[in-house]
Amino acid sequence: MYPLEYIEPVFRPPSEWKSLILQVTNGCSWNNCSFCEMYTAENKKFKPKKVELIEQELIKISHSGLPVGRVFLADGDAVMLPFKRLKEILELIKKYLPHVTRVASYCLPRNLTNKTVEQLTELRSLGLSLLYVGCESGDDDVLKLIEKGETYQSSLIALKKIKQAGIKSSVMILNGLGGPELSKQHALNSAKLMNEAQPDYLSTLVVSFPLGQERFAQKFTEHQYQPFRLLHQQELFTEMETLLSALELDKTIFRSDHASNYLVLKGILGKDKDKLVNMVQMALAQSTEIPIRQEWQRGL
């Protein structure tokens, strides 16, 4: 356990479980996505942390003797910081934790609007090598309904910038986000976005609302769509089949193994595409050869 104090709750991607979580901002500067409940607590209002405090924490870690190989910049919106501030933080990490091999962060597409490829390349040279981009969907109708504040095009521009800078991208798509009515276009346009962007990693999880879905569902009725409901298990499998079948990826590591998923899928796309599609089709056919998570086994 690293000797740092955090403004709780703090979230990180599952793959960052071994990383030092360095809280350089609190909360999310956008924080309008109607599906997201991560930063709704009163104490999670967005605020950057002063560089002096970040440096003090890094000094404390360096004196602790604890090994640090990877750093994750929290909270949900660290890359919104200006280029100069991010550069300063990365330089401090290099100074006090010279054995760090990877720095990662969540990234909203809008975070890169005012950052050039050259600036991102410089951040990459200082250690920022992986960005987790929550695209959620490639469908503009769905993105508008969930108040993401992004479009297909804004997501694509950001992902291309990341690739051009030599930084790896890990993209998240949310299954079931469009409900039954928008399920097909959500899957097809998400696949189209991924095909154009060719991310290094792609993962999916199933949308859920532990605190209730009223706020999220309201937008569907306001825009004259059918009332929103969560997709049933078979509908989720159908959406996944549509997504996978439409993906044309060259070398993307694919994971659909989050606890919210009924069906665990892992592979490299496109090498394992046929195998993964076949697994989903077997699940749709309710084959006993395919292990399906029970409701009690699922979670956030």
Residue frames as qw, qx, qy, qz and C-alpha x, y, z in Angstrom:
[[0.000, 0.889, 0.458, 0.000, 0.00, 0.00, 0.00],
 [0.428, 0.396, -0.021, 0.812, 1.51, 3.32, -1.07],
 [0.293, -0.491, -0.510, 0.643, 1.58, 6.00, 1.69],
 [0.001, -0.178, -0.266, -0.947, -0.69, 8.54, -0.01],
 [0.241, 0.433, 0.625, -0.603, -3.97, 10.18, 0.97],
 [0.061, 0.244, 0.702, 0.666, -6.75, 10.20, -1.62],
 [0.457, 0.128, 0.179, -0.862, -10.02, 12.01, -2.09],
 [0.190, 0.116, 0.972, 0.070, -12.26, 8.96, -2.26],
 [0.905, 0.007, 0.415, 0.095, -13.65, 7.26, -4.22],
 [0.027, 0.655, -0.585, -0.477, -10.78, 6.68, -6.65],
 [0.894, 0.322, 0.268, -0.158, -11.29, 4.64, -9.82],
 [0.069, -0.597, 0.688, 0.407, -8.77, 2.95, -12.09],
 [0.759, 0.290, -0.442, -0.381, -8.89, 0.48, -14.99],
 [0.951, -0.276, 0.110, -0.087, -8.63, -3.17, -13.92],
 [0.855, 0.329, -0.135, 0.378, -5.27, -3.54, -15.69],
 [0.166, 0.706, -0.323, 0.608, -3.77, -0.81, -13.45],
 [0.783, -0.577, -0.180, -0.144, -4.13, -2.85, -10.27],
 [0.820, -0.195, -0.117, 0.526, -0.36, -2.96, -9.76],
 [0.357, 0.576, 0.048, 0.734, 0.18, 0.72, -10.54],
 [0.216, -0.314, -0.397, 0.835, 0.83, 3.64, -8.22],
 [0.069, 0.789, 0.553, 0.258, -2.35, 5.71, -8.39],
 [0.318, -0.166, -0.115, 0.926, -1.19, 9.32, -8.47],
 [0.095, 0.795, 0.596, -0.065, -4.16, 11.65, -8.02],
 [0.337, -0.030, 0.149, 0.929, -3.28, 14.74, -10.09],
 [0.323, -0.249, -0.195, -0.892, -6.89, 15.90, -10.44],
 [0.246, 0.178, 0.818, -0.488, -10.05, 15.25, -8.46],
 [0.526, 0.540, 0.483, -0.446, -13.20, 14.21, -10.27],
 [0.485, 0.325, 0.627, 0.515, -14.06, 14.82, -13.93],
 [0.030, -0.267, 0.051, 0.962, -14.18, 18.21, -15.65],
 [0.326, -0.149, -0.600, -0.715, -17.10, 17.13, -17.88],
 [0.061, 0.115, 0.850, -0.511, -19.10, 14.94, -15.48],
 [0.516, 0.209, 0.038, -0.830, -22.30, 15.20, -17.54],
 [0.362, 0.090, -0.864, -0.340, -22.52, 11.67, -18.94],
 [0.673, -0.283, 0.050, -0.681, -25.94, 10.40, -17.89],
 [0.913, -0.036, -0.400, -0.070, -24.76, 6.79, -17.54],
 [0.565, 0.276, -0.535, 0.564, -21.82, 7.58, -15.25],
 [0.583, -0.766, -0.186, -0.198, -22.08, 7.66, -11.45],
 [0.783, 0.051, -0.318, 0.533, -18.36, 7.66, -10.68],
 [0.344, 0.069, -0.232, 0.907, -17.87, 11.29, -9.68],
 [0.275, -0.656, -0.450, -0.541, -21.26, 12.34, -8.35],
 [0.575, -0.550, -0.458, 0.397, -20.26, 12.64, -4.67],
 [0.076, -0.992, -0.104, -0.004, -20.07, 16.16, -3.26],
 [0.486, -0.723, 0.359, 0.335, -16.34, 15.81, -2.55],
 [0.671, 0.066, 0.572, 0.467, -15.59, 14.81, -6.16],
 [0.332, 0.920, 0.131, -0.163, -16.06, 18.20, -7.80],
 [0.799, 0.405, 0.014, 0.445, -13.35, 18.70, -10.39],
 [0.195, -0.958, 0.208, 0.043, -10.15, 20.35, -9.24],
 [0.723, 0.472, -0.399, 0.307, -6.52, 20.02, -10.38],
 [0.753, -0.578, -0.101, 0.297, -3.99, 19.26, -7.66],
 [0.014, 0.953, -0.291, -0.081, -1.17, 21.74, -7.14],
 [0.746, 0.476, -0.431, 0.180, 2.15, 20.63, -8.59],
 [0.040, -0.596, 0.625, -0.502, 3.84, 21.28, -5.24],
 [0.746, -0.230, 0.439, -0.445, 1.58, 18.73, -3.57],
 [0.941, 0.311, -0.106, -0.087, 2.18, 16.19, -6.36],
 [0.464, 0.605, -0.553, 0.336, 5.93, 16.62, -5.94],
 [0.370, -0.489, 0.600, -0.513, 5.64, 16.10, -2.17],
 [0.916, -0.013, 0.246, -0.316, 3.78, 12.84, -2.78],
 [0.831, 0.470, -0.281, 0.097, 6.39, 11.63, -5.25],
 [0.122, 0.627, -0.627, 0.446, 9.17, 12.44, -2.77],
 [0.655, -0.322, 0.491, -0.476, 7.27, 10.48, -0.10],
 [0.967, 0.203, 0.039, -0.151, 6.98, 7.48, -2.43],
 [0.618, 0.603, -0.442, 0.245, 10.65, 7.65, -3.43],
 [0.096, -0.558, 0.648, -0.509, 11.67, 7.66, 0.26],
 [0.833, -0.206, 0.236, -0.456, 9.33, 4.77, 1.10],
 [0.202, -0.410, 0.877, 0.146, 11.47, 2.24, -0.71],
 [0.698, 0.324, 0.587, -0.252, 8.40, 0.67, -2.29],
 [0.340, -0.047, 0.682, 0.646, 8.96, -0.46, -5.90],
 [0.452, 0.662, 0.266, -0.536, 7.05, 1.49, -8.54],
 [0.434, -0.002, 0.708, 0.557, 7.05, 0.21, -12.12],
 [0.054, 0.505, 0.617, 0.602, 3.88, 1.85, -13.38],
 [0.030, 0.283, 0.374, -0.883, 1.94, 5.02, -12.58],
 [0.056, 0.606, 0.711, 0.352, -1.72, 5.78, -13.29],
 [0.029, 0.055, -0.116, 0.991, -2.69, 9.46, -13.31],
 [0.102, -0.615, -0.782, 0.034, -6.07, 9.83, -11.61],
 [0.566, 0.210, 0.676, -0.422, -8.87, 10.89, -11.45],
 [0.640, 0.462, 0.613, 0.026, -11.09, 10.55, -14.49],
 [0.426, 0.875, 0.196, 0.119, -9.79, 13.51, -16.41],
 [0.582, -0.581, 0.172, 0.542, -6.05, 14.02, -15.86],
 [0.521, 0.152, 0.466, 0.698, -5.28, 14.64, -19.54],
 [0.103, 0.897, 0.373, 0.213, -7.45, 17.76, -19.53],
 [0.450, -0.742, 0.061, 0.493, -4.55, 19.47, -17.76],
 [0.375, 0.881, -0.216, -0.191, -2.59, 21.84, -20.01],
 [0.854, 0.386, -0.264, 0.226, 0.36, 20.41, -21.89],
 [0.198, 0.652, -0.494, 0.540, 2.88, 22.31, -19.73],
 [0.603, -0.466, 0.422, -0.490, 1.35, 20.95, -16.51],
 [0.992, 0.048, 0.051, -0.101, 1.33, 17.37, -17.80],
 [0.663, 0.550, -0.365, 0.353, 4.93, 17.76, -18.94],
 [0.126, -0.648, 0.506, -0.555, 5.92, 19.03, -15.50],
 [0.826, -0.296, 0.311, -0.365, 4.21, 16.08, -13.77],
 [0.963, 0.246, -0.082, 0.074, 5.87, 13.54, -16.06],
 [0.420, 0.643, -0.447, 0.459, 9.26, 15.15, -15.49],
 [0.426, -0.564, 0.485, -0.515, 8.72, 14.90, -11.73],
 [0.969, -0.070, 0.148, -0.187, 7.84, 11.21, -12.07],
 [0.803, 0.458, -0.261, 0.279, 11.07, 10.65, -14.01],
 [0.086, 0.698, -0.469, 0.535, 13.04, 12.57, -11.39],
 [0.474, -0.443, 0.555, -0.522, 11.74, 10.81, -8.29],
 [0.836, 0.017, 0.515, -0.186, 10.68, 7.43, -9.70],
 [0.177, 0.629, -0.594, -0.469, 13.29, 6.69, -12.38],
 [0.191, -0.098, 0.969, 0.122, 12.34, 3.00, -12.65],
 [0.566, 0.469, 0.439, -0.517, 8.80, 3.69, -13.89],
 [0.300, -0.038, 0.779, 0.550, 8.28, 2.03, -17.27],
 [0.028, -0.479, -0.688, -0.545, 4.73, 3.21, -18.03],
 [0.135, 0.262, 0.391, -0.872, 2.49, 6.14, -17.19],
 [0.037, -0.405, -0.805, -0.432, -1.19, 5.84, -18.11],
 [0.177, 0.219, 0.342, -0.896, -4.37, 7.88, -17.71],
 [0.365, 0.638, 0.673, -0.077, -8.01, 8.08, -18.63],
 [0.126, -0.207, 0.299, 0.923, -8.61, 10.45, -21.54],
 [0.448, 0.673, 0.487, -0.331, -11.72, 12.12, -22.89],
 [0.592, 0.462, 0.398, 0.526, -11.52, 12.89, -26.62],
 [0.040, 0.961, 0.151, 0.230, -12.08, 16.58, -25.84],
 [0.622, -0.689, 0.148, 0.341, -8.92, 16.56, -23.71],
 [0.631, -0.097, 0.446, 0.628, -6.87, 16.50, -26.91],
 [0.361, 0.854, 0.366, 0.087, -8.64, 19.28, -28.80],
 [0.061, 0.981, -0.177, 0.058, -5.98, 21.86, -27.94],
 [0.583, -0.545, 0.558, 0.228, -3.04, 19.45, -27.82],
 [0.544, 0.641, -0.428, -0.330, -0.98, 18.88, -30.94],
 [0.979, 0.101, -0.166, 0.067, 0.50, 15.59, -32.11],
 [0.473, 0.546, -0.438, 0.536, 3.93, 17.11, -31.44],
 [0.349, -0.551, 0.428, -0.625, 2.99, 17.86, -27.83],
 [0.934, -0.177, 0.116, -0.289, 1.59, 14.36, -27.35],
 [0.844, 0.351, -0.318, 0.251, 4.77, 12.92, -28.85],
 [0.148, 0.584, -0.512, 0.612, 6.78, 14.86, -26.27],
 [0.665, -0.401, 0.342, -0.529, 4.58, 13.55, -23.47],
 [0.987, 0.091, -0.114, -0.061, 5.16, 10.07, -24.86],
 [0.597, 0.495, -0.457, 0.437, 8.92, 10.61, -24.69],
 [0.155, -0.505, 0.519, -0.672, 8.50, 11.49, -21.01],
 [0.075, -0.072, 0.949, -0.298, 6.68, 8.26, -20.25],
 [0.596, 0.270, 0.354, -0.669, 2.98, 8.72, -21.06],
 [0.032, 0.246, -0.872, -0.422, 2.49, 5.54, -23.07],
 [0.102, -0.349, -0.916, -0.169, -1.15, 4.46, -22.63],
 [0.299, -0.002, 0.146, -0.943, -4.46, 6.35, -22.68],
 [0.120, 0.355, 0.922, -0.102, -7.79, 4.77, -21.75],
 [0.205, 0.027, -0.232, -0.951, -10.43, 6.39, -23.96],
 [0.302, 0.362, 0.808, -0.353, -14.07, 5.91, -23.02],
 [0.135, -0.018, -0.525, -0.840, -15.70, 6.28, -26.41],
 [0.452, 0.184, 0.647, -0.586, -18.77, 4.34, -25.15],
 [0.640, 0.538, 0.545, -0.063, -20.29, 4.38, -28.66],
 [0.297, -0.112, 0.464, 0.827, -19.53, 5.38, -32.22],
 [0.063, 0.611, 0.704, 0.358, -23.14, 6.31, -32.90],
 [0.066, 0.240, -0.076, 0.965, -23.95, 10.03, -32.82],
 [0.552, -0.496, -0.345, -0.575, -27.59, 9.45, -31.81],
 [0.786, -0.395, -0.435, 0.191, -26.51, 7.39, -28.80],
 [0.499, 0.027, -0.256, 0.828, -23.74, 9.85, -27.89],
 [0.166, -0.411, -0.087, -0.892, -26.25, 12.70, -27.88],
 [0.690, -0.495, -0.387, -0.360, -28.72, 10.77, -25.73],
 [0.789, -0.352, -0.357, 0.355, -26.11, 9.91, -23.10],
 [0.110, -0.992, 0.039, -0.051, -24.86, 13.53, -23.01],
 [0.865, -0.110, 0.075, 0.484, -21.32, 12.42, -23.77],
 [0.038, -0.917, 0.122, 0.378, -20.43, 15.76, -25.34],
 [0.272, -0.402, 0.722, 0.494, -18.58, 13.89, -28.09],
 [0.759, 0.474, -0.040, -0.445, -19.31, 12.73, -31.64],
 [0.945, 0.178, 0.191, 0.200, -18.04, 9.98, -33.89],
 [0.547, 0.722, -0.100, 0.412, -15.73, 12.53, -35.49],
 [0.215, -0.840, 0.367, -0.337, -14.35, 14.01, -32.26],
 [0.850, -0.359, 0.385, -0.026, -13.55, 10.52, -30.97],
 [0.876, 0.366, 0.142, 0.280, -11.86, 9.55, -34.23],
 [0.284, 0.853, -0.217, 0.381, -9.73, 12.71, -34.32],
 [0.478, -0.726, 0.433, -0.238, -8.53, 12.07, -30.76],
 [0.922, -0.130, 0.362, 0.056, -7.75, 8.40, -31.38],
 [0.751, 0.570, 0.028, 0.332, -5.79, 9.24, -34.52],
 [0.005, 0.880, -0.329, 0.341, -3.79, 11.88, -32.64],
 [0.722, -0.529, 0.430, -0.119, -2.93, 9.33, -29.98],
 [0.929, 0.162, 0.269, 0.194, -1.74, 6.82, -32.59],
 [0.525, 0.769, -0.083, 0.355, 0.28, 9.42, -34.48],
 [0.209, -0.839, 0.396, -0.310, 2.06, 10.36, -31.24],
 [0.503, 0.300, -0.793, 0.167, 3.09, 6.75, -30.62],
 [0.357, -0.200, 0.636, -0.654, 0.89, 6.42, -27.54],
 [0.150, -0.178, -0.959, -0.164, -1.18, 3.26, -27.15],
 [0.472, -0.169, 0.032, -0.865, -4.96, 3.54, -26.83],
 [0.041, -0.185, -0.969, 0.158, -7.36, 1.34, -24.90],
 [0.357, -0.152, -0.232, -0.892, -10.97, 1.98, -25.94],
 [0.197, 0.206, 0.861, -0.422, -14.12, 1.11, -24.02],
 [0.384, -0.174, -0.501, -0.756, -17.49, 0.43, -25.69],
 [0.360, -0.012, 0.675, -0.644, -20.61, -0.01, -23.54],
 [0.161, -0.199, -0.896, -0.363, -22.96, -2.82, -24.59],
 [0.152, -0.617, -0.767, 0.094, -26.65, -2.06, -24.24],
 [0.177, -0.299, -0.166, 0.923, -26.14, 1.70, -24.19],
 [0.233, 0.012, -0.360, -0.903, -28.74, 2.37, -26.87],
 [0.609, 0.131, 0.537, -0.569, -31.40, 0.07, -25.48],
 [0.628, 0.255, 0.728, 0.103, -33.30, -2.24, -27.86],
 [0.469, 0.833, 0.248, -0.159, -34.25, 0.48, -30.37],
 [0.247, 0.901, -0.350, -0.073, -30.72, 1.75, -31.07],
 [0.792, -0.380, 0.464, 0.121, -28.86, -1.50, -30.41],
 [0.821, 0.343, 0.328, 0.318, -27.98, -2.29, -34.03],
 [0.367, 0.857, -0.029, 0.361, -26.80, 1.17, -35.04],
 [0.457, -0.818, 0.340, -0.076, -24.88, 1.47, -31.77],
 [0.832, -0.213, 0.461, 0.226, -23.00, -1.76, -32.58],
 [0.716, 0.525, 0.288, 0.359, -22.42, -1.00, -36.26],
 [0.187, 0.922, -0.081, 0.329, -21.20, 2.57, -35.80],
 [0.575, -0.723, 0.383, 0.022, -19.02, 1.58, -32.85],
 [0.846, 0.020, 0.423, 0.325, -17.42, -1.03, -35.11],
 [0.518, 0.762, 0.157, 0.356, -16.99, 1.57, -37.86],
 [0.174, -0.944, 0.235, -0.154, -15.23, 3.93, -35.45],
 [0.722, -0.486, 0.471, 0.144, -12.90, 1.17, -34.27],
 [0.812, 0.343, 0.348, 0.320, -12.14, 0.14, -37.85],
 [0.335, 0.875, -0.013, 0.350, -11.02, 3.67, -38.68],
 [0.312, -0.869, 0.325, -0.206, -9.10, 4.18, -35.44],
 [0.830, 0.207, -0.487, 0.175, -7.46, 0.74, -35.09],
 [0.426, -0.775, 0.331, -0.330, -6.89, 1.00, -31.31],
 [0.235, 0.433, -0.851, 0.184, -4.29, -1.15, -29.56],
 [0.004, -0.153, -0.921, 0.358, -6.84, -2.44, -27.06],
 [0.463, -0.246, -0.297, -0.798, -10.63, -2.70, -27.21],
 [0.083, -0.136, -0.917, 0.365, -12.88, -3.81, -24.37],
 [0.421, -0.411, -0.395, -0.705, -16.58, -3.91, -23.69],
 [0.013, -0.134, -0.832, 0.539, -18.71, -4.02, -20.60],
 [0.143, -0.581, -0.738, -0.312, -22.45, -4.01, -20.08],
 [0.111, -0.419, 0.105, -0.895, -24.09, -0.74, -19.04],
 [0.457, -0.489, -0.733, 0.123, -25.80, -0.85, -15.64],
 [0.132, -0.622, 0.025, -0.771, -27.32, 1.62, -13.19],
 [0.437, -0.192, -0.768, 0.427, -26.77, 0.70, -9.53],
 [0.015, -0.270, -0.406, 0.873, -28.28, 4.03, -8.43],
 [0.427, 0.638, 0.546, -0.336, -31.21, 3.88, -10.86],
 [0.425, 0.147, 0.566, 0.691, -31.64, 4.72, -14.54],
 [0.166, 0.819, 0.503, -0.221, -34.21, 7.53, -14.37],
 [0.042, -0.799, 0.194, 0.568, -31.85, 10.33, -15.40],
 [0.234, -0.246, 0.775, 0.534, -30.42, 8.25, -18.22],
 [0.254, 0.415, 0.856, 0.174, -33.77, 7.04, -19.53],
 [0.138, 0.756, 0.336, -0.545, -35.32, 10.52, -19.50],
 [0.019, 0.538, -0.440, -0.719, -33.40, 11.59, -22.61],
 [0.137, 0.103, 0.911, 0.376, -34.85, 8.73, -24.65],
 [0.116, 0.681, 0.716, -0.102, -38.44, 9.82, -24.03],
 [0.013, -0.756, -0.035, 0.653, -37.54, 13.50, -24.49],
 [0.063, 0.453, -0.600, -0.656, -36.25, 12.70, -27.99],
 [0.773, 0.240, -0.021, -0.587, -39.29, 10.55, -28.89],
 [0.363, 0.283, -0.885, -0.071, -37.52, 7.21, -28.71],
 [0.759, -0.350, -0.516, -0.188, -39.08, 4.16, -27.14],
 [0.558, -0.762, 0.237, -0.227, -38.72, 4.10, -23.35],
 [0.314, 0.572, -0.744, 0.147, -35.26, 2.83, -22.46],
 [0.892, -0.375, 0.173, -0.183, -34.79, -0.57, -20.90],
 [0.291, -0.583, 0.744, 0.148, -31.73, -2.70, -20.28],
 [0.636, 0.318, -0.596, -0.373, -31.09, -5.39, -22.87],
 [0.927, -0.238, 0.213, -0.197, -31.86, -8.98, -21.96],
 [0.595, -0.435, 0.616, 0.279, -29.08, -11.55, -22.08],
 [0.663, 0.332, 0.595, 0.312, -29.91, -12.76, -25.60],
 [0.296, 0.939, 0.158, 0.075, -30.22, -9.19, -26.85],
 [0.290, -0.843, 0.405, 0.205, -26.77, -8.43, -25.48],
 [0.652, -0.132, 0.668, 0.333, -25.40, -11.46, -27.31],
 [0.548, 0.674, 0.450, 0.207, -27.05, -10.29, -30.53],
 [0.059, 0.993, -0.092, -0.047, -25.52, -6.83, -30.13],
 [0.473, -0.621, 0.566, 0.266, -22.11, -8.39, -29.50],
 [0.691, 0.212, 0.623, 0.298, -22.45, -10.58, -32.59],
 [0.391, 0.880, 0.239, 0.123, -23.27, -7.49, -34.66],
 [0.181, -0.927, 0.303, 0.129, -20.28, -5.60, -33.25],
 [0.585, -0.400, 0.645, 0.286, -17.76, -8.42, -33.71],
 [0.677, 0.419, 0.561, 0.227, -18.99, -9.31, -37.19],
 [0.328, 0.926, 0.138, 0.130, -18.54, -5.70, -38.35],
 [0.390, -0.822, 0.329, 0.253, -15.07, -5.22, -36.82],
 [0.827, 0.489, -0.061, 0.270, -12.17, -5.20, -39.28],
 [0.347, -0.884, 0.312, 0.018, -9.16, -4.79, -37.03],
 [0.626, 0.584, -0.507, 0.098, -5.56, -5.63, -37.84],
 [0.599, 0.068, -0.657, 0.452, -3.94, -6.24, -34.47],
 [0.348, -0.535, 0.172, -0.751, -6.16, -5.18, -31.57],
 [0.192, -0.029, -0.909, 0.368, -6.22, -6.99, -28.24],
 [0.501, -0.379, -0.310, -0.713, -9.91, -7.53, -27.45],
 [0.141, -0.055, -0.861, 0.486, -11.37, -8.17, -24.01],
 [0.543, -0.392, -0.217, -0.711, -14.97, -8.63, -22.95],
 [0.616, -0.108, -0.742, 0.243, -14.25, -10.16, -19.57],
 [0.158, -0.332, 0.347, -0.863, -15.50, -7.49, -17.17],
 [0.093, 0.138, 0.897, -0.410, -17.70, -8.81, -14.37],
 [0.474, 0.367, 0.223, -0.769, -20.75, -7.17, -15.97],
 [0.480, 0.336, -0.611, -0.533, -20.54, -9.46, -19.02],
 [0.905, -0.065, 0.250, -0.337, -22.47, -12.72, -19.24],
 [0.939, 0.282, 0.067, 0.183, -20.01, -14.17, -21.75],
 [0.424, -0.723, 0.357, 0.412, -16.24, -13.91, -21.36],
 [0.771, 0.598, 0.118, 0.182, -14.48, -13.19, -24.65],
 [0.348, -0.769, 0.369, 0.389, -10.73, -12.72, -25.19],
 [0.805, 0.289, 0.387, 0.345, -8.65, -12.64, -28.31],
 [0.216, -0.441, 0.302, 0.817, -6.75, -10.66, -30.91],
 [0.550, 0.699, 0.434, -0.143, -8.72, -9.05, -33.71],
 [0.772, 0.142, -0.131, -0.606, -8.81, -9.82, -36.46],
 [0.219, 0.317, -0.922, -0.025, -6.88, -13.16, -35.95],
 [0.038, 0.141, 0.935, -0.325, -9.49, -14.54, -33.55],
 [0.413, 0.086, -0.031, -0.906, -12.58, -12.90, -35.05],
 [0.636, -0.029, -0.625, -0.452, -14.19, -16.07, -36.42],
 [0.431, -0.113, -0.831, 0.333, -13.62, -17.91, -33.14],
 [0.044, 0.152, 0.480, -0.863, -15.15, -15.11, -31.06],
 [0.516, 0.059, -0.226, -0.824, -18.16, -14.71, -33.36],
 [0.606, -0.057, -0.768, -0.198, -18.72, -18.46, -33.20],
 [0.241, -0.133, -0.767, 0.580, -18.65, -18.36, -29.38],
 [0.289, 0.151, 0.230, -0.917, -21.32, -15.65, -29.35],
 [0.606, 0.060, -0.484, -0.628, -23.45, -17.60, -31.84],
 [0.496, -0.093, -0.855, 0.120, -23.18, -20.68, -29.63],
 [0.019, -0.170, -0.595, 0.786, -24.27, -18.57, -26.66],
 [0.460, 0.121, -0.108, -0.873, -27.24, -17.33, -28.69],
 [0.669, 0.009, -0.650, -0.361, -28.11, -20.94, -29.45],
 [0.666, -0.537, 0.291, -0.428, -27.88, -21.63, -25.70],
 [0.786, 0.259, -0.550, 0.108, -25.20, -24.26, -26.19],
 [0.777, -0.629, 0.006, -0.004, -24.15, -25.95, -22.96],
 [0.824, 0.128, -0.046, 0.550, -20.56, -25.91, -24.26],
 [0.220, 0.572, -0.071, 0.787, -20.33, -22.15, -23.64],
 [0.385, -0.414, -0.620, 0.544, -20.05, -21.08, -19.98],
 [0.083, -0.692, -0.253, -0.671, -22.40, -18.21, -19.16],
 [0.111, 0.108, -0.582, 0.799, -22.14, -16.18, -15.96],
 [0.250, -0.632, -0.734, 0.013, -25.12, -16.40, -13.67],
 [0.099, -0.870, -0.168, -0.452, -26.69, -13.19, -12.38],
 [0.656, -0.750, 0.010, 0.084, -25.07, -13.59, -8.97],
 [0.779, -0.118, 0.193, 0.584, -21.66, -13.80, -10.65],
 [0.361, 0.624, 0.238, 0.651, -22.04, -10.47, -12.41],
 [0.360, -0.776, -0.270, 0.441, -21.24, -7.03, -11.03],
 [0.224, 0.971, -0.074, -0.022, -19.54, -3.71, -11.66]]
